[in-house]
């Protein structure tokens, strides 16, 4: 069961990565809306699955933008 959950988590993360990459390309408004909706659905599904698989409450740090990626606090 845990292996299946890990596989699903990996699939959701891969999809999220792919959708984020697609959003960096040239898209029509309709394409962009579709991908943003799918990204939101995948993110929600990942959140539900990880909270079920890891009930202790692990959180991911916010995604840094390229402008702040090299900044030192």
PDB file of N, H, CA, C and O in Angstrom:
ATOM      1  N   UNK A   1       0.827  -1.196   0.000  1.00  0.00           N
ATOM      2  CA  UNK A   1       0.000   0.000   0.000  1.00  0.00           C
ATOM      3  C   UNK A   1       0.871   1.259   0.000  1.00  0.00           C
ATOM      4  O   UNK A   1       0.600   2.204  -0.742  1.00  0.00           O
ATOM      5  N   UNK A   2       1.897   1.270   0.818  1.00  0.00           N
ATOM      6  H   UNK A   2       2.117   0.503   1.421  1.00  0.00           H
ATOM      7  CA  UNK A   2       2.756   2.445   0.899  1.00  0.00           C
ATOM      8  C   UNK A   2       3.497   2.678  -0.415  1.00  0.00           C
ATOM      9  O   UNK A   2       3.674   3.822  -0.835  1.00  0.00           O
ATOM     10  N   UNK A   3       3.933   1.594  -1.067  1.00  0.00           N
ATOM     11  H   UNK A   3       3.790   0.665  -0.726  1.00  0.00           H
ATOM     12  CA  UNK A   3       4.599   1.728  -2.360  1.00  0.00           C
ATOM     13  C   UNK A   3       3.672   2.349  -3.397  1.00  0.00           C
ATOM     14  O   UNK A   3       4.107   3.162  -4.213  1.00  0.00           O
ATOM     15  N   UNK A   4       2.396   1.969  -3.368  1.00  0.00           N
ATOM     16  H   UNK A   4       2.043   1.309  -2.706  1.00  0.00           H
ATOM     17  CA  UNK A   4       1.416   2.540  -4.292  1.00  0.00           C
ATOM     18  C   UNK A   4       1.234   4.033  -4.023  1.00  0.00           C
ATOM     19  O   UNK A   4       1.137   4.829  -4.957  1.00  0.00           O
ATOM     20  N   UNK A   5       1.187   4.408  -2.756  1.00  0.00           N
ATOM     21  H   UNK A   5       1.266   3.762  -1.996  1.00  0.00           H
ATOM     22  CA  UNK A   5       1.047   5.820  -2.400  1.00  0.00           C
ATOM     23  C   UNK A   5       2.262   6.613  -2.865  1.00  0.00           C
ATOM     24  O   UNK A   5       2.124   7.720  -3.387  1.00  0.00           O
ATOM     25  N   UNK A   6       3.454   6.045  -2.674  1.00  0.00           N
ATOM     26  H   UNK A   6       3.566   5.147  -2.250  1.00  0.00           H
ATOM     27  CA  UNK A   6       4.660   6.735  -3.147  1.00  0.00           C
ATOM     28  C   UNK A   6       4.640   6.901  -4.662  1.00  0.00           C
ATOM     29  O   UNK A   6       5.050   7.940  -5.180  1.00  0.00           O
ATOM     30  N   UNK A   7       4.168   5.889  -5.368  1.00  0.00           N
ATOM     31  H   UNK A   7       3.835   5.045  -4.948  1.00  0.00           H
ATOM     32  CA  UNK A   7       4.078   5.979  -6.830  1.00  0.00           C
ATOM     33  C   UNK A   7       3.085   7.067  -7.236  1.00  0.00           C
ATOM     34  O   UNK A   7       3.332   7.813  -8.184  1.00  0.00           O
ATOM     35  N   UNK A   8       1.975   7.157  -6.527  1.00  0.00           N
ATOM     36  H   UNK A   8       1.774   6.551  -5.758  1.00  0.00           H
ATOM     37  CA  UNK A   8       0.987   8.207  -6.838  1.00  0.00           C
ATOM     38  C   UNK A   8       1.549   9.601  -6.529  1.00  0.00           C
ATOM     39  O   UNK A   8       1.339  10.543  -7.293  1.00  0.00           O
ATOM     40  N   UNK A   9       2.256   9.721  -5.414  1.00  0.00           N
ATOM     41  H   UNK A   9       2.427   8.955  -4.794  1.00  0.00           H
ATOM     42  CA  UNK A   9       2.873  10.998  -5.054  1.00  0.00           C
ATOM     43  C   UNK A   9       3.859  11.412  -6.139  1.00  0.00           C
ATOM     44  O   UNK A   9       3.876  12.566  -6.566  1.00  0.00           O
ATOM     45  N   UNK A  10       4.680  10.460  -6.583  1.00  0.00           N
ATOM     46  H   UNK A  10       4.667   9.522  -6.236  1.00  0.00           H
ATOM     47  CA  UNK A  10       5.646  10.740  -7.646  1.00  0.00           C
ATOM     48  C   UNK A  10       4.945  11.178  -8.928  1.00  0.00           C
ATOM     49  O   UNK A  10       5.394  12.111  -9.594  1.00  0.00           O
ATOM     50  N   UNK A  11       3.847  10.509  -9.277  1.00  0.00           N
ATOM     51  H   UNK A  11       3.483   9.751  -8.736  1.00  0.00           H
ATOM     52  CA  UNK A  11       3.105  10.856 -10.489  1.00  0.00           C
ATOM     53  C   UNK A  11       2.543  12.276 -10.393  1.00  0.00           C
ATOM     54  O   UNK A  11       2.632  13.046 -11.349  1.00  0.00           O
ATOM     55  N   UNK A  12       1.964  12.623  -9.237  1.00  0.00           N
ATOM     56  H   UNK A  12       1.892  11.998  -8.459  1.00  0.00           H
ATOM     57  CA  UNK A  12       1.430  13.975  -9.057  1.00  0.00           C
ATOM     58  C   UNK A  12       2.552  15.016  -9.142  1.00  0.00           C
ATOM     59  O   UNK A  12       2.394  16.054  -9.785  1.00  0.00           O
ATOM     60  N   UNK A  13       3.680  14.734  -8.493  1.00  0.00           N
ATOM     61  H   UNK A  13       3.808  13.891  -7.971  1.00  0.00           H
ATOM     62  CA  UNK A  13       4.799  15.682  -8.539  1.00  0.00           C
ATOM     63  C   UNK A  13       5.332  15.850  -9.962  1.00  0.00           C
ATOM     64  O   UNK A  13       5.663  16.961 -10.375  1.00  0.00           O
ATOM     65  N   UNK A  14       5.415  14.754 -10.705  1.00  0.00           N
ATOM     66  H   UNK A  14       5.146  13.851 -10.369  1.00  0.00           H
ATOM     67  CA  UNK A  14       5.856  14.837 -12.098  1.00  0.00           C
ATOM     68  C   UNK A  14       4.880  15.666 -12.937  1.00  0.00           C
ATOM     69  O   UNK A  14       5.295  16.485 -13.757  1.00  0.00           O
ATOM     70  N   UNK A  15       3.593  15.446 -12.726  1.00  0.00           N
ATOM     71  H   UNK A  15       3.255  14.781 -12.060  1.00  0.00           H
ATOM     72  CA  UNK A  15       2.587  16.219 -13.455  1.00  0.00           C
ATOM     73  C   UNK A  15       2.685  17.701 -13.115  1.00  0.00           C
ATOM     74  O   UNK A  15       2.614  18.553 -14.001  1.00  0.00           O
ATOM     75  N   UNK A  16       2.848  18.008 -11.832  1.00  0.00           N
ATOM     76  H   UNK A  16       2.905  17.316 -11.112  1.00  0.00           H
ATOM     77  CA  UNK A  16       2.976  19.405 -11.410  1.00  0.00           C
ATOM     78  C   UNK A  16       4.195  20.039 -12.059  1.00  0.00           C
ATOM     79  O   UNK A  16       4.125  21.167 -12.546  1.00  0.00           O
ATOM     80  N   UNK A  17       5.300  19.329 -12.067  1.00  0.00           N
ATOM     81  H   UNK A  17       5.357  18.412 -11.671  1.00  0.00           H
ATOM     82  CA  UNK A  17       6.516  19.843 -12.705  1.00  0.00           C
ATOM     83  C   UNK A  17       6.272  20.100 -14.201  1.00  0.00           C
ATOM     84  O   UNK A  17       6.662  21.138 -14.736  1.00  0.00           O
ATOM     85  N   UNK A  18       5.630  19.150 -14.853  1.00  0.00           N
ATOM     86  H   UNK A  18       5.313  18.307 -14.418  1.00  0.00           H
ATOM     87  CA  UNK A  18       5.343  19.303 -16.286  1.00  0.00           C
ATOM     88  C   UNK A  18       4.431  20.508 -16.541  1.00  0.00           C
ATOM     89  O   UNK A  18       4.680  21.286 -17.462  1.00  0.00           O
ATOM     90  N   UNK A  19       3.387  20.665 -15.738  1.00  0.00           N
ATOM     91  H   UNK A  19       3.185  20.033 -14.990  1.00  0.00           H
ATOM     92  CA  UNK A  19       2.470  21.793 -15.929  1.00  0.00           C
ATOM     93  C   UNK A  19       3.165  23.130 -15.673  1.00  0.00           C
ATOM     94  O   UNK A  19       2.922  24.100 -16.391  1.00  0.00           O
ATOM     95  N   UNK A  20       4.019  23.186 -14.663  1.00  0.00           N
ATOM     96  H   UNK A  20       4.215  22.398 -14.080  1.00  0.00           H
ATOM     97  CA  UNK A  20       4.762  24.426 -14.407  1.00  0.00           C
ATOM     98  C   UNK A  20       5.681  24.754 -15.574  1.00  0.00           C
ATOM     99  O   UNK A  20       5.825  25.917 -15.950  1.00  0.00           O
ATOM    100  N   UNK A  21       6.301  23.732 -16.143  1.00  0.00           N
ATOM    101  H   UNK A  21       6.184  22.787 -15.837  1.00  0.00           H
ATOM    102  CA  UNK A  21       7.165  23.950 -17.310  1.00  0.00           C
ATOM    103  C   UNK A  21       6.348  24.449 -18.491  1.00  0.00           C
ATOM    104  O   UNK A  21       6.782  25.342 -19.219  1.00  0.00           O
ATOM    105  N   UNK A  22       5.176  23.877 -18.681  1.00  0.00           N
ATOM    106  H   UNK A  22       4.824  23.151 -18.090  1.00  0.00           H
ATOM    107  CA  UNK A  22       4.324  24.316 -19.787  1.00  0.00           C
ATOM    108  C   UNK A  22       3.876  25.765 -19.629  1.00  0.00           C
ATOM    109  O   UNK A  22       3.740  26.491 -20.614  1.00  0.00           O
ATOM    110  N   UNK A  23       3.649  26.180 -18.388  1.00  0.00           N
ATOM    111  H   UNK A  23       3.760  25.591 -17.588  1.00  0.00           H
ATOM    112  CA  UNK A  23       3.224  27.563 -18.156  1.00  0.00           C
ATOM    113  C   UNK A  23       4.305  28.568 -18.522  1.00  0.00           C
ATOM    114  O   UNK A  23       4.012  29.750 -18.700  1.00  0.00           O
ATOM    115  N   UNK A  24       5.551  28.118 -18.636  1.00  0.00           N
ATOM    116  H   UNK A  24       5.789  27.157 -18.492  1.00  0.00           H
ATOM    117  CA  UNK A  24       6.643  29.009 -19.026  1.00  0.00           C
ATOM    118  C   UNK A  24       6.751  29.163 -20.541  1.00  0.00           C
ATOM    119  O   UNK A  24       7.580  29.930 -21.032  1.00  0.00           O
ATOM    120  N   UNK A  25       5.914  28.437 -21.280  1.00  0.00           N
ATOM    121  H   UNK A  25       5.240  27.815 -20.882  1.00  0.00           H
ATOM    122  CA  UNK A  25       5.947  28.505 -22.740  1.00  0.00           C
ATOM    123  C   UNK A  25       4.848  29.431 -23.253  1.00  0.00           C
ATOM    124  O   UNK A  25       4.015  29.921 -22.491  1.00  0.00           O
ATOM    125  N   UNK A  26       4.868  29.654 -24.553  1.00  0.00           N
ATOM    126  H   UNK A  26       5.544  29.256 -25.173  1.00  0.00           H
ATOM    127  CA  UNK A  26       3.818  30.468 -25.169  1.00  0.00           C
ATOM    128  C   UNK A  26       2.553  29.650 -25.313  1.00  0.00           C
ATOM    129  O   UNK A  26       2.557  28.592 -25.942  1.00  0.00           O
ATOM    130  N   UNK A  27       1.475  30.139 -24.733  1.00  0.00           N
ATOM    131  H   UNK A  27       1.472  30.999 -24.222  1.00  0.00           H
ATOM    132  CA  UNK A  27       0.200  29.434 -24.759  1.00  0.00           C
ATOM    133  C   UNK A  27      -0.922  30.404 -25.074  1.00  0.00           C
ATOM    134  O   UNK A  27      -0.832  31.599 -24.791  1.00  0.00           O
ATOM    135  N   UNK A  28      -1.975  29.871 -25.662  1.00  0.00           N
ATOM    136  H   UNK A  28      -2.048  28.900 -25.892  1.00  0.00           H
ATOM    137  CA  UNK A  28      -3.173  30.686 -25.838  1.00  0.00           C
ATOM    138  C   UNK A  28      -3.828  30.848 -24.466  1.00  0.00           C
ATOM    139  O   UNK A  28      -3.494  30.133 -23.521  1.00  0.00           O
ATOM    140  N   UNK A  29      -4.753  31.785 -24.367  1.00  0.00           N
ATOM    141  H   UNK A  29      -5.025  32.366 -25.134  1.00  0.00           H
ATOM    142  CA  UNK A  29      -5.457  31.995 -23.088  1.00  0.00           C
ATOM    143  C   UNK A  29      -6.196  30.734 -22.660  1.00  0.00           C
ATOM    144  O   UNK A  29      -6.205  30.379 -21.481  1.00  0.00           O
ATOM    145  N   UNK A  30      -6.813  30.063 -23.621  1.00  0.00           N
ATOM    146  H   UNK A  30      -6.806  30.352 -24.579  1.00  0.00           H
ATOM    147  CA  UNK A  30      -7.556  28.850 -23.310  1.00  0.00           C
ATOM    148  C   UNK A  30      -6.625  27.739 -22.822  1.00  0.00           C
ATOM    149  O   UNK A  30      -6.941  27.041 -21.858  1.00  0.00           O
ATOM    150  N   UNK A  31      -5.490  27.577 -23.479  1.00  0.00           N
ATOM    151  H   UNK A  31      -5.233  28.144 -24.262  1.00  0.00           H
ATOM    152  CA  UNK A  31      -4.510  26.578 -23.053  1.00  0.00           C
ATOM    153  C   UNK A  31      -3.985  26.889 -21.651  1.00  0.00           C
ATOM    154  O   UNK A  31      -3.858  25.996 -20.813  1.00  0.00           O
ATOM    155  N   UNK A  32      -3.685  28.154 -21.409  1.00  0.00           N
ATOM    156  H   UNK A  32      -3.788  28.880 -22.090  1.00  0.00           H
ATOM    157  CA  UNK A  32      -3.162  28.567 -20.107  1.00  0.00           C
ATOM    158  C   UNK A  32      -4.189  28.297 -19.000  1.00  0.00           C
ATOM    159  O   UNK A  32      -3.836  27.805 -17.929  1.00  0.00           O
ATOM    160  N   UNK A  33      -5.448  28.619 -19.263  1.00  0.00           N
ATOM    161  H   UNK A  33      -5.734  29.019 -20.134  1.00  0.00           H
ATOM    162  CA  UNK A  33      -6.498  28.364 -18.272  1.00  0.00           C
ATOM    163  C   UNK A  33      -6.612  26.875 -17.969  1.00  0.00           C
ATOM    164  O   UNK A  33      -6.747  26.479 -16.811  1.00  0.00           O
ATOM    165  N   UNK A  34      -6.558  26.050 -19.020  1.00  0.00           N
ATOM    166  H   UNK A  34      -6.449  26.371 -19.961  1.00  0.00           H
ATOM    167  CA  UNK A  34      -6.654  24.609 -18.831  1.00  0.00           C
ATOM    168  C   UNK A  34      -5.500  24.094 -17.979  1.00  0.00           C
ATOM    169  O   UNK A  34      -5.709  23.325 -17.040  1.00  0.00           O
ATOM    170  N   UNK A  35      -4.283  24.518 -18.306  1.00  0.00           N
ATOM    171  H   UNK A  35      -4.112  25.142 -19.068  1.00  0.00           H
ATOM    172  CA  UNK A  35      -3.106  24.039 -17.582  1.00  0.00           C
ATOM    173  C   UNK A  35      -3.118  24.536 -16.144  1.00  0.00           C
ATOM    174  O   UNK A  35      -2.762  23.793 -15.229  1.00  0.00           O
ATOM    175  N   UNK A  36      -3.521  25.776 -15.935  1.00  0.00           N
ATOM    176  H   UNK A  36      -3.811  26.379 -16.678  1.00  0.00           H
ATOM    177  CA  UNK A  36      -3.610  26.290 -14.564  1.00  0.00           C
ATOM    178  C   UNK A  36      -4.636  25.508 -13.754  1.00  0.00           C
ATOM    179  O   UNK A  36      -4.416  25.232 -12.574  1.00  0.00           O
ATOM    180  N   UNK A  37      -5.760  25.148 -14.383  1.00  0.00           N
ATOM    181  H   UNK A  37      -5.938  25.372 -15.341  1.00  0.00           H
ATOM    182  CA  UNK A  37      -6.777  24.351 -13.689  1.00  0.00           C
ATOM    183  C   UNK A  37      -6.230  22.965 -13.355  1.00  0.00           C
ATOM    184  O   UNK A  37      -6.427  22.477 -12.242  1.00  0.00           O
ATOM    185  N   UNK A  38      -5.548  22.328 -14.303  1.00  0.00           N
ATOM    186  H   UNK A  38      -5.388  22.725 -15.207  1.00  0.00           H
ATOM    187  CA  UNK A  38      -4.955  21.011 -14.063  1.00  0.00           C
ATOM    188  C   UNK A  38      -3.882  21.077 -12.981  1.00  0.00           C
ATOM    189  O   UNK A  38      -3.776  20.174 -12.151  1.00  0.00           O
ATOM    190  N   UNK A  39      -3.089  22.143 -12.990  1.00  0.00           N
ATOM    191  H   UNK A  39      -3.175  22.877 -13.664  1.00  0.00           H
ATOM    192  CA  UNK A  39      -2.056  22.328 -11.963  1.00  0.00           C
ATOM    193  C   UNK A  39      -2.699  22.427 -10.587  1.00  0.00           C
ATOM    194  O   UNK A  39      -2.216  21.834  -9.623  1.00  0.00           O
ATOM    195  N   UNK A  40      -3.778  23.171 -10.502  1.00  0.00           N
ATOM    196  H   UNK A  40      -4.170  23.654 -11.285  1.00  0.00           H
ATOM    197  CA  UNK A  40      -4.490  23.310  -9.235  1.00  0.00           C
ATOM    198  C   UNK A  40      -5.060  21.963  -8.781  1.00  0.00           C
ATOM    199  O   UNK A  40      -4.983  21.623  -7.600  1.00  0.00           O
ATOM    200  N   UNK A  41      -5.628  21.204  -9.708  1.00  0.00           N
ATOM    201  H   UNK A  41      -5.690  21.480 -10.667  1.00  0.00           H
ATOM    202  CA  UNK A  41      -6.187  19.895  -9.368  1.00  0.00           C
ATOM    203  C   UNK A  41      -5.098  18.928  -8.908  1.00  0.00           C
ATOM    204  O   UNK A  41      -5.284  18.198  -7.934  1.00  0.00           O
ATOM    205  N   UNK A  42      -3.974  18.923  -9.603  1.00  0.00           N
ATOM    206  H   UNK A  42      -3.823  19.516 -10.394  1.00  0.00           H
ATOM    207  CA  UNK A  42      -2.870  18.036  -9.224  1.00  0.00           C
ATOM    208  C   UNK A  42      -2.309  18.430  -7.860  1.00  0.00           C
ATOM    209  O   UNK A  42      -2.000  17.565  -7.040  1.00  0.00           O
ATOM    210  N   UNK A  43      -2.177  19.733  -7.618  1.00  0.00           N
ATOM    211  H   UNK A  43      -2.427  20.436  -8.284  1.00  0.00           H
ATOM    212  CA  UNK A  43      -1.660  20.204  -6.325  1.00  0.00           C
ATOM    213  C   UNK A  43      -2.589  19.799  -5.191  1.00  0.00           C
ATOM    214  O   UNK A  43      -2.132  19.373  -4.130  1.00  0.00           O
ATOM    215  N   UNK A  44      -3.880  19.930  -5.411  1.00  0.00           N
ATOM    216  H   UNK A  44      -4.252  20.276  -6.273  1.00  0.00           H
ATOM    217  CA  UNK A  44      -4.855  19.530  -4.387  1.00  0.00           C
ATOM    218  C   UNK A  44      -4.805  18.032  -4.145  1.00  0.00           C
ATOM    219  O   UNK A  44      -4.834  17.583  -2.999  1.00  0.00           O
ATOM    220  N   UNK A  45      -4.732  17.261  -5.213  1.00  0.00           N
ATOM    221  H   UNK A  45      -4.708  17.625  -6.144  1.00  0.00           H
ATOM    222  CA  UNK A  45      -4.668  15.801  -5.075  1.00  0.00           C
ATOM    223  C   UNK A  45      -3.397  15.387  -4.342  1.00  0.00           C
ATOM    224  O   UNK A  45      -3.424  14.482  -3.508  1.00  0.00           O
ATOM    225  N   UNK A  46      -2.295  16.044  -4.648  1.00  0.00           N
ATOM    226  H   UNK A  46      -2.273  16.780  -5.325  1.00  0.00           H
ATOM    227  CA  UNK A  46      -1.033  15.740  -3.960  1.00  0.00           C
ATOM    228  C   UNK A  46      -1.145  16.071  -2.481  1.00  0.00           C
ATOM    229  O   UNK A  46      -0.685  15.302  -1.638  1.00  0.00           O
ATOM    230  N   UNK A  47      -1.747  17.196  -2.161  1.00  0.00           N
ATOM    231  H   UNK A  47      -2.121  17.821  -2.846  1.00  0.00           H
ATOM    232  CA  UNK A  47      -1.895  17.593  -0.759  1.00  0.00           C
ATOM    233  C   UNK A  47      -2.737  16.583   0.016  1.00  0.00           C
ATOM    234  O   UNK A  47      -2.391  16.210   1.137  1.00  0.00           O
ATOM    235  N   UNK A  48      -3.832  16.145  -0.576  1.00  0.00           N
ATOM    236  H   UNK A  48      -4.113  16.448  -1.487  1.00  0.00           H
ATOM    237  CA  UNK A  48      -4.695  15.160   0.086  1.00  0.00           C
ATOM    238  C   UNK A  48      -3.945  13.846   0.284  1.00  0.00           C
ATOM    239  O   UNK A  48      -3.993  13.253   1.362  1.00  0.00           O
ATOM    240  N   UNK A  49      -3.256  13.399  -0.757  1.00  0.00           N
ATOM    241  H   UNK A  49      -3.217  13.881  -1.632  1.00  0.00           H
ATOM    242  CA  UNK A  49      -2.543  12.131  -0.668  1.00  0.00           C
ATOM    243  C   UNK A  49      -1.403  12.182   0.343  1.00  0.00           C
ATOM    244  O   UNK A  49      -1.213  11.236   1.107  1.00  0.00           O
ATOM    245  N   UNK A  50      -0.649  13.268   0.356  1.00  0.00           N
ATOM    246  H   UNK A  50      -0.804  14.036  -0.264  1.00  0.00           H
ATOM    247  CA  UNK A  50       0.461  13.352   1.308  1.00  0.00           C
ATOM    248  C   UNK A  50      -0.049  13.472   2.740  1.00  0.00           C
ATOM    249  O   UNK A  50       0.569  12.931   3.657  1.00  0.00           O
ATOM    250  N   UNK A  51      -1.161  14.167   2.950  1.00  0.00           N
ATOM    251  H   UNK A  51      -1.663  14.606   2.206  1.00  0.00           H
ATOM    252  CA  UNK A  51      -1.683  14.270   4.313  1.00  0.00           C
ATOM    253  C   UNK A  51      -2.218  12.918   4.793  1.00  0.00           C
ATOM    254  O   UNK A  51      -2.194  12.626   5.988  1.00  0.00           O
ATOM    255  N   UNK A  52      -2.700  12.094   3.856  1.00  0.00           N
ATOM    256  H   UNK A  52      -2.720  12.331   2.885  1.00  0.00           H
ATOM    257  CA  UNK A  52      -3.163  10.756   4.215  1.00  0.00           C
ATOM    258  C   UNK A  52      -1.976   9.819   4.458  1.00  0.00           C
ATOM    259  O   UNK A  52      -1.998   9.002   5.378  1.00  0.00           O
ATOM    260  N   UNK A  53      -0.945   9.950   3.625  1.00  0.00           N
ATOM    261  H   UNK A  53      -0.927  10.614   2.878  1.00  0.00           H
ATOM    262  CA  UNK A  53       0.213   9.062   3.712  1.00  0.00           C
ATOM    263  C   UNK A  53       1.128   9.440   4.873  1.00  0.00           C
ATOM    264  O   UNK A  53       1.692   8.572   5.539  1.00  0.00           O
ATOM    265  N   UNK A  54       1.269  10.743   5.107  1.00  0.00           N
ATOM    266  H   UNK A  54       0.811  11.448   4.566  1.00  0.00           H
ATOM    267  CA  UNK A  54       2.133  11.259   6.177  1.00  0.00           C
ATOM    268  C   UNK A  54       1.290  12.121   7.114  1.00  0.00           C
ATOM    269  O   UNK A  54       1.356  13.348   7.036  1.00  0.00           O
ATOM    270  N   UNK A  55       0.510  11.516   7.987  1.00  0.00           N
ATOM    271  H   UNK A  55       0.456  10.519   8.050  1.00  0.00           H
ATOM    272  CA  UNK A  55      -0.421  12.278   8.828  1.00  0.00           C
ATOM    273  C   UNK A  55       0.242  13.184   9.859  1.00  0.00           C
ATOM    274  O   UNK A  55      -0.449  13.945  10.536  1.00  0.00           O
ATOM    275  N   UNK A  56       1.560  13.121   9.993  1.00  0.00           N
ATOM    276  H   UNK A  56       2.121  12.502   9.443  1.00  0.00           H
ATOM    277  CA  UNK A  56       2.226  13.942  11.007  1.00  0.00           C
ATOM    278  C   UNK A  56       2.330  15.397  10.584  1.00  0.00           C
ATOM    279  O   UNK A  56       2.620  16.243  11.430  1.00  0.00           O
ATOM    280  N   UNK A  57       2.114  15.724   9.346  1.00  0.00           N
ATOM    281  H   UNK A  57       1.879  15.037   8.659  1.00  0.00           H
ATOM    282  CA  UNK A  57       2.073  17.125   8.940  1.00  0.00           C
ATOM    283  C   UNK A  57       3.345  17.704   8.380  1.00  0.00           C
ATOM    284  O   UNK A  57       3.745  18.797   8.779  1.00  0.00           O
ATOM    285  N   UNK A  58       3.998  17.007   7.466  1.00  0.00           N
ATOM    286  H   UNK A  58       3.673  16.119   7.142  1.00  0.00           H
ATOM    287  CA  UNK A  58       5.150  17.586   6.789  1.00  0.00           C
ATOM    288  C   UNK A  58       4.693  18.673   5.834  1.00  0.00           C
ATOM    289  O   UNK A  58       3.659  18.533   5.181  1.00  0.00           O
ATOM    290  N   UNK A  59       5.455  19.753   5.747  1.00  0.00           N
ATOM    291  H   UNK A  59       6.296  19.866   6.277  1.00  0.00           H
ATOM    292  CA  UNK A  59       5.124  20.804   4.788  1.00  0.00           C
ATOM    293  C   UNK A  59       6.327  21.065   3.900  1.00  0.00           C
ATOM    294  O   UNK A  59       7.474  20.932   4.326  1.00  0.00           O
ATOM    295  N   UNK A  60       6.048  21.436   2.667  1.00  0.00           N
ATOM    296  H   UNK A  60       5.116  21.544   2.321  1.00  0.00           H
ATOM    297  CA  UNK A  60       7.100  21.780   1.724  1.00  0.00           C
ATOM    298  C   UNK A  60       7.364  23.272   1.791  1.00  0.00           C
ATOM    299  O   UNK A  60       6.428  24.049   1.979  1.00  0.00           O
ATOM    300  N   UNK A  61       8.616  23.696   1.642  1.00  0.00           N
ATOM    301  H   UNK A  61       9.377  23.064   1.490  1.00  0.00           H
ATOM    302  CA  UNK A  61       8.882  25.130   1.612  1.00  0.00           C
ATOM    303  C   UNK A  61       8.279  25.727   0.347  1.00  0.00           C
ATOM    304  O   UNK A  61       8.130  25.026  -0.653  1.00  0.00           O
ATOM    305  N   UNK A  62       7.930  27.009   0.374  1.00  0.00           N
ATOM    306  H   UNK A  62       8.050  27.579   1.187  1.00  0.00           H
ATOM    307  CA  UNK A  62       7.359  27.632  -0.822  1.00  0.00           C
ATOM    308  C   UNK A  62       8.362  27.598  -1.963  1.00  0.00           C
ATOM    309  O   UNK A  62       9.571  27.686  -1.751  1.00  0.00           O
ATOM    310  N   UNK A  63       7.837  27.469  -3.177  1.00  0.00           N
ATOM    311  H   UNK A  63       6.855  27.397  -3.349  1.00  0.00           H
ATOM    312  CA  UNK A  63       8.701  27.456  -4.376  1.00  0.00           C
ATOM    313  C   UNK A  63       9.320  28.830  -4.531  1.00  0.00           C
ATOM    314  O   UNK A  63       8.607  29.834  -4.548  1.00  0.00           O
ATOM    315  N   UNK A  64      10.635  28.888  -4.644  1.00  0.00           N
ATOM    316  H   UNK A  64      11.214  28.073  -4.630  1.00  0.00           H
ATOM    317  CA  UNK A  64      11.306  30.180  -4.796  1.00  0.00           C
ATOM    318  C   UNK A  64      11.293  30.583  -6.263  1.00  0.00           C
ATOM    319  O   UNK A  64      11.347  29.737  -7.156  1.00  0.00           O
ATOM    320  N   UNK A  65      11.221  31.876  -6.492  1.00  0.00           N
ATOM    321  H   UNK A  65      11.177  32.563  -5.766  1.00  0.00           H
ATOM    322  CA  UNK A  65      11.262  32.382  -7.851  1.00  0.00           C
ATOM    323  C   UNK A  65      12.724  32.504  -8.270  1.00  0.00           C
ATOM    324  O   UNK A  65      13.604  32.566  -7.411  1.00  0.00           O
ATOM    325  N   UNK A  66      13.003  32.540  -9.596  1.00  0.00           N
ATOM    326  H   UNK A  66      12.289  32.490 -10.294  1.00  0.00           H
ATOM    327  CA  UNK A  66      14.382  32.653 -10.043  1.00  0.00           C
ATOM    328  C   UNK A  66      15.094  33.879  -9.508  1.00  0.00           C
ATOM    329  O   UNK A  66      16.311  33.854  -9.321  1.00  0.00           O
ATOM    330  N   UNK A  67      14.357  34.951  -9.258  1.00  0.00           N
ATOM    331  H   UNK A  67      13.368  34.971  -9.410  1.00  0.00           H
ATOM    332  CA  UNK A  67      14.954  36.206  -8.770  1.00  0.00           C
ATOM    333  C   UNK A  67      15.466  36.068  -7.337  1.00  0.00           C
ATOM    334  O   UNK A  67      16.440  36.717  -6.952  1.00  0.00           O
ATOM    335  N   UNK A  68      14.794  35.208  -6.541  1.00  0.00           N
ATOM    336  H   UNK A  68      14.004  34.681  -6.853  1.00  0.00           H
ATOM    337  CA  UNK A  68      15.185  35.068  -5.134  1.00  0.00           C
ATOM    338  C   UNK A  68      15.920  33.774  -4.858  1.00  0.00           C
ATOM    339  O   UNK A  68      16.307  33.513  -3.719  1.00  0.00           O
ATOM    340  N   UNK A  69      16.120  32.956  -5.888  1.00  0.00           N
ATOM    341  H   UNK A  69      15.805  33.168  -6.813  1.00  0.00           H
ATOM    342  CA  UNK A  69      16.757  31.661  -5.671  1.00  0.00           C
ATOM    343  C   UNK A  69      18.169  31.782  -5.130  1.00  0.00           C
ATOM    344  O   UNK A  69      18.594  30.945  -4.333  1.00  0.00           O
ATOM    345  N   UNK A  70      18.913  32.814  -5.547  1.00  0.00           N
ATOM    346  H   UNK A  70      18.568  33.494  -6.195  1.00  0.00           H
ATOM    347  CA  UNK A  70      20.285  32.955  -5.086  1.00  0.00           C
ATOM    348  C   UNK A  70      20.435  33.907  -3.911  1.00  0.00           C
ATOM    349  O   UNK A  70      21.546  34.131  -3.430  1.00  0.00           O
ATOM    350  N   UNK A  71      19.335  34.464  -3.449  1.00  0.00           N
ATOM    351  H   UNK A  71      18.433  34.282  -3.840  1.00  0.00           H
ATOM    352  CA  UNK A  71      19.398  35.443  -2.343  1.00  0.00           C
ATOM    353  C   UNK A  71      19.737  34.741  -1.035  1.00  0.00           C
ATOM    354  O   UNK A  71      19.276  33.629  -0.779  1.00  0.00           O
ATOM    355  N   UNK A  72      20.525  35.382  -0.230  1.00  0.00           N
ATOM    356  H   UNK A  72      20.900  36.286  -0.438  1.00  0.00           H
ATOM    357  CA  UNK A  72      20.896  34.857   1.080  1.00  0.00           C
ATOM    358  C   UNK A  72      20.205  35.688   2.143  1.00  0.00           C
ATOM    359  O   UNK A  72      20.251  36.918   2.103  1.00  0.00           O
ATOM    360  N   UNK A  73      19.561  35.020   3.098  1.00  0.00           N
ATOM    361  H   UNK A  73      19.523  34.021   3.131  1.00  0.00           H
ATOM    362  CA  UNK A  73      18.850  35.741   4.161  1.00  0.00           C
ATOM    363  C   UNK A  73      19.754  36.022   5.317  1.00  0.00           C
ATOM    364  O   UNK A  73      19.326  36.621   6.304  1.00  0.00           O
TER     365      UNK A  73
END
